[in-house]
Amino acid sequence: MRSTIRATVIAPILCLMAVVGAHAQGACTKIAYVNTQILMEAAPGRIAAESLLNKTGESFRTALQKEQDSAQKMLAAYQKDQATMTAAKKDQAEKALQAIESDLQAKNQQYQQQFDAKRQEVMAPISDLVKQVLDNLLTEGCYAMILDNAPGASVIVAADKNLDITDKAVSRLRASPAPKIKANETAPVKGAPAAPAGVTGKPPVKPPVQ
C-alpha cells in the first residue's frame, strides 16, 4: 500500500519540478542537476504526509467495499432466483443491477478525484519546501538552471558528476523544519464519495440479458 501511495504522490510532483527555473541574472551560466525523487524522500514531513494519505485512502476503500458487497449480494440473489422469475420481474431486476453498476463506477471515479485533491493538498507544503531549497541553491550557486535527474524524469544523457547538487539539497532539507500538514482527513461525502489512487472498485457483473 505504501509503495502505491508513494508512487502516486511523488510522480506528479517530479513532473512539475523537471526544470526548476532560470536565474534572473544573465551572468549565471552554470547548470546543475538533482535527483528530485531523493529530495522528496528526504523532505521533512514526508512520512507524516504518507501516513495521512494511507489513512484517508483506507477510509475510502472501506466505504466503497461496503457498497460493492451489497451489490454482490443483490447479484447473487438475482442469479439464484432468475430461473423462476417472470419476464417482467427479471427485466426489473436487471435494470436495478445495471443502475447499481453505473452508480458504483461513478462513485469510484468521485473517490479517485477526492483522493487526488487530498494528495495535492497534503503534499503541497512539502513540494514547496523542496522548491524553496532548490531556488536558494540556484541563487547562491549562480546557476542558470537546475535540471531533474530522477529516474523516469531525466532528460540528461551524460553529465559531470560534480554538477550533481543532490546531496547539498538533501542537507538543506534535513536542516529545515517540517512543514505543517493538515491532520484532518477527508471523509467520504454521502452521495458523492470517491476511492484512492491505485484502488478501483470492481462493479457487479452484469447479468446476461435473456
N, C-alpha and C positions, 0 to 999 in steps of 0.2 A: 504493500500500500504506500509506504513511504517513498519508495523509488518512483512510483507512478506520479505521486503528488509532486515530488521534486522535479521530475521532467516537465510536467505541465506548468509548474510555477516558473522555472528558470528559463525555459526555451523562449517564451515571448520577450522576456527582458533582455536576453542576449541579442536578439534581433534588433532591438531598439538601440543597443549600445555598440553596434558593429563599428561605427566611426564616432568617436566622442565629439570631435569638432576641430576647427582650425583656430590657431592662436590669432588674436586680434592684431599683433604686431607683425608686420611683413618681414622683419629681420629674422624671425624664428623660422628656421627651415628644417630642423631636425625632426625625425619621425621615430616614434617608439611604438611598442605594442604590448598588450597584456592578454592574459587568458581570463576573460570575464567569468567563466564558469568557476574558476578557482576563487575569484574575488567574491562571487555570490556565496560560495561555500564558507568563506571566512568572515563574511559580513556579520557584525553583531546583530542579534535579534532574529537571525535566520531560523534557528532551531525552534524558537517560540512561535514564529510565524507558521512553520510547517506543522507544528503540533496543533495550532488552532485550525488550520485548514483540514487536517486529518479529522478532527472532531466534527467540524462543520460538514465535511463530506460524509462521515458516518451517519450523521443525523438525517441527511438527505437520502442516503442509501436505505436506511431503515424505513423511512416514510414510504418510499417507493415500493419497497419489498412487501409491505403490508397490502398495498393496493394490488400488486401482482398476485399475491397469494389468494386474495378474494376473487380475482378474475379467474384464476386457475380452478378454483372450486366451482365457479359457475360453469366453466367449460366442461369439467368432469361430469357435473350433473346433467348437462345437455347431452354429452356423449352416451351417458348411461340410459337416458330416457328417450332419445330421439327415435328409436325404433317403434315406440308406442305412441308417439306424438301425432296429432293431426297435422295436416299440411299448414294450416293457419298458425298453430302453436309453434311448429318448427320454424316457420318464417319469422315469427315474432322473436323467438329465442336467438336466432342467427343475427337478426338486426341488433338486438341488445348486445350480443357479444362483439359485433363489429364496432358498435358505438364505444364500448369499453376499450377496445383495442386502440381506437383513434384517440381516446381520452388519455390513455397511458402514454402513447407516443408524444402527445402534446405536452403532458406534464414532464416527461423525461427531458424534453428539449428546454422547458422552462427551468427545470432543476439545473441543467447544464449552464444556462445563461446566468442563473442566480449564483452558482458557484464561481463562475468566471469573474463576475463582478466582485465577489468577496475576495477572490485571489488578487485581483488588481488593487483593491483597497488595502489589503494586508501587506502586500509586497511593495507597494509604492514607497513607503519611507525607507525601506532597505535599498531599493534600486536608486533612490535619490541620494542616499549616503554614498553608495559606490560611485555614482556620477560626480558627486561633490569632490571626493578624494581624487578622482581622475582629472577633474577640472583644475584642482590645485596643483597637481603634478604637471599638468600641461603648462601652466603659467610659470611655475618655479623652474622647470627644466627647459623652458623656452622651446617647446616642441611645436611644430606646425600642426601635427595631429597625432592621435594615439589610435592605433588600429586594434581590432579584436582578433586574437589568435586562438580562440576557443574552438574545440573540435566541432565541425559542422557549420561554424560561422566564419571561419577564417578564409580570407582571400589572399593570404600571404603564402607564396610558394617557397621562398627561401629568404632568410634574413640573418643578420648578425645577432647572435645571442646577447651581445652587450646592449642591444636595443630593447630587450625584454625587461620591463619595469614592473612585472607582476609582483615579485617579492617585495618591492618597495611599497606598492599599493596595499598589499596584504598587511604589512607592518603598520601602515597608517590606519587601516580599517580596524585592526585589533586594538589600537590605541584610542579608538573613537568610542564614545558612549553608544549603547544600543538605542535605536530609535524607539519611540513609543508605538506599541502595537495595540490596536483596539481589541479588547478582550471579548466584546460582545459577539456572540455567534449569530449568524443569520439563520433564523428558524424558518422552516418551510411555510410558505404562505398558503393558507387553505384556499383551494380552488385555483391557485397559480403557483405550485411549487416547482422544484427542479432538482436533477441528480448531479453528483460531482464529476469533474472531468475524468475520462477514462472509465466511467461506470455508466453503462447504458442499460436501461430496463428492457427485458425481453417481454414483449406483449404476448397475450394469449394467442395461441394458434387459431387461425380462422377455421371454423368447422366447414367441411365440404358441403357446398350447396347442392342438394339433390333435387 
